[in-house]
Amino acid sequence: MTTGDTPPPAETSTGDESPQVEGKQESGAKHTMSPRALQVLAVLLIAVLGIAIAMQVRDTDSGSSLDSARPTDLLALLDNLNRREASLRQDIATLQATIAGLEQRGSDAAVDEARARLSALAIQVGTVPATGPGVVLTISDPAQKVGPDVLLDAVQELRAAGAEAIQISGREGPPLRIGIDSWIGGQPGAVIVDGTTLAPPYTVVAIGDPPTLAAAVNIPGGVVDSVSRSGGTLVVDQKQQVAVSATRDPGDTHYARPGN
């Protein structure tokens, strides 16, 4: 996640390789993947995604570093993000292929397990809607002084507190799903999220443990205080059921492919 007036170039996992699911057939005998093995494999895939998100937050913690970066550095960052996105799509395709193979072999328990893990991965990537307990942040900005850095801090604090799905919306228009390559820029009163300009008030919906998420934005000197210093107010509502309806289209990469 980056902040700036223009979308930052992208990055990929450095050294993290996505696990591959291999459906092997021994000569003269069928070999079916056990539910336990499939569960371990899917957990590894989701762990890789979590590492990728953590690295994204860590590596793009300050928009000012992008402003002063050399063109060659920006091109390298873009290539890295393209590779990471391609790797995540490959993870999903691999699980889909595993499900198809298991269905042909009639392993119902393994198919159900693979479908559950695929759904979890799709939620992390942002390609499907999600529901669950969480928080709704309402940021009022009557003076239009709440800048993109405040919204970026809110997203990063929620992610660090374990948010599994996040969306942001403004006064008008549909909500926008936050992904690992999302960026926030613009200026106070006209914050840009992934190329779409939003006007206050802003609404941030996050799925996760409500008390933990609420505490993350209420820490002294944190997001609530930042909004207050800008002349705005931030209201945190903890709910047992919230909906993240926005989805992301990962699109196709033209050059990047998962590393071997």
C-alpha positions as CSV (number, residue, x, y, z in Angstrom):
1,M,0.0,0.0,0.0
2,T,1.5,3.3,-1.0
3,T,0.6,7.0,-0.8
4,G,1.3,9.5,-3.5
5,D,-0.4,11.6,-6.2
6,T,0.2,8.8,-8.8
7,P,-0.1,5.1,-8.5
8,P,3.2,3.6,-7.3
9,P,4.9,0.9,-9.3
10,A,4.5,-2.6,-8.0
11,E,6.6,-5.1,-6.1
12,T,6.7,-8.8,-5.6
13,S,7.7,-11.2,-3.0
14,T,11.4,-11.3,-2.7
15,G,12.4,-14.9,-2.2
16,D,8.9,-16.1,-1.2
17,E,7.8,-18.7,-3.6
18,S,4.3,-19.8,-3.8
19,P,3.7,-23.4,-3.0
20,Q,2.6,-25.5,-6.0
21,V,0.1,-28.3,-5.8
22,E,1.1,-31.3,-7.7
23,G,-1.4,-33.9,-8.6
24,K,0.9,-36.9,-9.1
25,Q,0.0,-40.3,-10.5
26,E,2.2,-43.2,-9.7
27,S,2.7,-45.7,-12.5
28,G,-0.1,-48.3,-12.5
29,A,-1.9,-46.9,-9.4
30,K,-4.0,-43.8,-8.5
31,H,-2.8,-41.5,-5.9
32,T,-5.3,-39.1,-4.2
33,M,-4.3,-36.2,-2.0
34,S,-5.5,-36.6,1.6
35,P,-7.6,-33.9,3.2
36,R,-4.8,-33.4,5.7
37,A,-2.1,-32.8,3.1
38,L,-4.4,-30.5,1.2
39,Q,-5.1,-28.5,4.4
40,V,-1.4,-28.1,5.1
41,L,-0.8,-27.0,1.5
42,A,-3.6,-24.4,1.5
43,V,-2.5,-23.0,4.9
44,L,1.0,-22.5,3.4
45,L,-0.5,-20.7,0.4
46,I,-2.4,-18.3,2.7
47,A,0.7,-17.8,4.9
48,V,2.6,-16.8,1.8
49,L,-0.1,-14.2,1.0
50,G,0.1,-12.9,4.6
51,I,3.8,-12.5,4.3
52,A,3.4,-10.7,1.0
53,I,0.9,-8.2,2.5
54,A,3.2,-7.6,5.5
55,M,6.1,-6.9,3.2
56,Q,3.9,-4.6,1.1
57,V,3.1,-2.5,4.2
58,R,6.7,-2.5,5.4
59,D,8.3,-1.7,2.1
60,T,5.9,1.2,1.2
61,D,5.5,2.7,4.7
62,S,6.3,6.2,3.5
63,G,5.2,7.9,0.3
64,S,8.1,10.4,0.5
65,S,10.5,7.6,-0.4
66,L,8.7,7.1,-3.7
67,D,8.8,10.9,-4.4
68,S,12.6,10.9,-4.2
69,A,13.1,7.5,-5.8
70,R,15.1,7.2,-9.1
71,P,13.2,6.1,-12.2
72,T,15.2,2.9,-12.3
73,D,14.1,2.1,-8.7
74,L,10.5,2.8,-9.6
75,L,10.6,0.5,-12.6
76,A,12.0,-2.2,-10.4
77,L,9.2,-1.7,-7.8
78,L,6.6,-1.9,-10.6
79,D,8.1,-5.2,-11.8
80,N,8.1,-6.6,-8.3
81,L,4.5,-5.9,-7.8
82,N,3.5,-7.3,-11.1
83,R,5.4,-10.5,-10.3
84,R,3.7,-10.7,-6.9
85,E,0.2,-10.3,-8.4
86,A,1.0,-13.0,-11.0
87,S,2.2,-15.3,-8.2
88,L,-1.1,-14.9,-6.2
89,R,-3.2,-15.6,-9.3
90,Q,-1.1,-18.7,-9.9
91,D,-1.9,-19.8,-6.3
92,I,-5.6,-19.5,-7.0
93,A,-5.3,-21.3,-10.3
94,T,-3.4,-24.2,-8.7
95,L,-6.1,-24.7,-6.0
96,Q,-8.8,-24.6,-8.7
97,A,-7.0,-27.2,-10.7
98,T,-6.7,-29.3,-7.5
99,I,-10.4,-29.1,-6.9
100,A,-11.1,-30.2,-10.4
101,G,-8.8,-33.2,-10.1
102,L,-10.3,-34.2,-6.7
103,E,-13.8,-34.0,-8.1
104,Q,-12.9,-36.4,-10.9
105,R,-11.5,-38.9,-8.3
106,G,-14.6,-38.5,-6.1
107,S,-12.8,-37.4,-2.9
108,D,-15.7,-35.3,-1.4
109,A,-14.0,-34.5,1.9
110,A,-10.8,-33.3,0.1
111,V,-12.9,-31.2,-2.4
112,D,-14.7,-29.5,0.4
113,E,-11.5,-28.7,2.2
114,A,-9.9,-27.3,-1.0
115,R,-13.0,-25.2,-1.7
116,A,-12.8,-23.7,1.8
117,R,-9.1,-22.8,1.4
118,L,-9.7,-21.4,-2.0
119,S,-12.5,-19.2,-0.6
120,A,-10.1,-17.9,2.1
121,L,-7.4,-17.1,-0.4
122,A,-9.9,-15.3,-2.7
123,I,-11.0,-13.2,0.3
124,Q,-7.4,-12.2,1.0
125,V,-6.8,-11.3,-2.6
126,G,-10.1,-9.4,-2.8
127,T,-11.7,-11.1,-5.7
128,V,-14.9,-12.1,-3.8
129,P,-17.1,-10.3,-1.3
130,A,-16.8,-11.1,2.4
131,T,-18.9,-10.8,5.6
132,G,-18.1,-11.3,9.2
133,P,-17.5,-9.4,12.5
134,G,-15.5,-6.2,12.3
135,V,-15.6,-2.4,12.5
136,V,-17.0,0.5,10.6
137,L,-14.9,3.7,10.7
138,T,-16.7,6.9,9.8
139,I,-14.4,9.9,9.2
140,S,-16.0,13.3,9.1
141,D,-13.9,16.1,7.6
142,P,-15.8,19.4,7.6
143,A,-12.7,21.5,7.2
144,Q,-11.4,19.2,4.4
145,K,-8.0,18.8,6.1
146,V,-7.8,15.1,6.5
147,G,-5.2,14.0,4.0
148,P,-4.4,10.7,2.2
149,D,-1.7,9.9,4.8
150,V,-4.4,9.6,7.5
151,L,-6.5,7.1,5.4
152,L,-3.3,5.2,4.6
153,D,-2.4,5.0,8.3
154,A,-6.0,3.7,9.1
155,V,-5.6,0.9,6.5
156,Q,-2.2,-0.1,7.8
157,E,-3.2,-0.1,11.4
158,L,-6.2,-2.3,10.6
159,R,-4.1,-4.7,8.6
160,A,-1.5,-4.9,11.4
161,A,-4.4,-5.7,13.8
162,G,-5.5,-8.7,11.6
163,A,-8.1,-7.2,9.3
164,E,-8.9,-9.8,6.6
165,A,-10.8,-7.6,4.2
166,I,-11.1,-3.8,3.9
167,Q,-13.0,-1.4,1.8
168,I,-13.2,2.4,1.6
169,S,-15.9,4.6,0.3
170,G,-16.5,8.4,0.1
171,R,-19.6,10.6,0.1
172,E,-20.6,9.3,-3.3
173,G,-19.9,6.2,-5.5
174,P,-19.4,2.6,-4.7
175,P,-16.9,1.3,-2.1
176,L,-13.3,0.3,-3.2
177,R,-11.7,-2.9,-2.1
178,I,-8.2,-2.6,-0.6
179,G,-5.7,-5.0,-2.1
180,I,-2.0,-5.7,-1.6
181,D,-1.2,-3.3,-4.5
182,S,-3.6,-0.6,-3.5
183,W,-2.4,3.0,-3.3
184,I,-3.7,6.2,-1.7
185,G,-2.9,9.7,-2.8
186,G,-4.5,13.0,-3.7
187,Q,-5.0,15.8,-1.2
188,P,-7.2,16.7,1.7
189,G,-10.8,16.8,0.6
190,A,-10.1,14.8,-2.5
191,V,-8.3,11.6,-1.5
192,I,-7.5,9.2,-4.4
193,V,-7.8,5.4,-3.8
194,D,-6.5,3.3,-6.7
195,G,-7.3,6.0,-9.2
196,T,-10.7,6.9,-7.9
197,T,-11.2,10.3,-6.1
198,L,-13.2,10.2,-2.9
199,A,-14.8,13.1,-1.0
200,P,-15.5,13.2,2.7
201,P,-17.0,11.8,4.8
202,Y,-15.1,8.6,4.4
203,T,-16.3,5.1,5.5
204,V,-13.8,2.3,6.1
205,V,-15.2,-1.2,6.7
206,A,-12.9,-3.9,8.0
207,I,-13.5,-7.6,8.9
208,G,-11.7,-9.0,11.9
209,D,-11.9,-9.1,15.6
210,P,-13.9,-6.0,16.5
211,P,-12.1,-5.1,19.9
212,T,-8.7,-5.6,18.4
213,L,-9.4,-3.5,15.3
214,A,-11.0,-0.8,17.4
215,A,-8.0,-0.7,19.7
216,A,-5.6,-0.4,16.8
217,V,-7.1,2.9,15.6
218,N,-7.5,4.3,19.1
219,I,-3.9,4.0,20.3
220,P,-2.5,7.4,21.6
221,G,-1.1,9.4,18.7
222,G,-2.8,7.0,16.2
223,V,-5.5,7.4,13.6
224,V,-8.2,8.9,15.9
225,D,-5.8,11.6,17.1
226,S,-4.6,12.3,13.6
227,V,-8.1,12.9,12.4
228,S,-8.8,15.1,15.4
229,R,-5.7,17.2,14.8
230,S,-7.0,17.8,11.3
231,G,-10.3,19.2,12.5
232,G,-12.3,16.0,11.8
233,T,-13.9,13.3,13.9
234,L,-13.5,9.5,13.7
235,V,-16.3,7.3,15.0
236,V,-15.6,3.5,15.5
237,D,-18.5,1.1,15.5
238,Q,-17.8,-2.5,16.5
239,K,-20.3,-4.9,14.9
240,Q,-20.9,-8.6,14.9
241,Q,-21.7,-8.6,11.2
242,V,-20.3,-6.2,8.5
243,A,-20.1,-6.6,4.8
244,V,-17.2,-5.9,2.5
245,S,-19.1,-6.0,-0.9
246,A,-16.5,-4.4,-3.1
247,T,-14.2,-6.7,-5.1
248,R,-11.0,-6.3,-7.1
249,D,-10.2,-7.5,-10.6
250,P,-6.6,-8.7,-10.5
251,G,-6.3,-8.3,-14.3
252,D,-3.7,-10.0,-16.5
253,T,0.0,-9.3,-16.4
254,H,1.8,-8.8,-19.7
255,Y,5.3,-9.6,-18.6
256,A,5.5,-10.9,-15.1
257,R,5.2,-14.7,-14.3
258,P,5.6,-16.6,-11.0
259,G,9.2,-17.3,-10.2
260,N,10.5,-20.9,-10.2
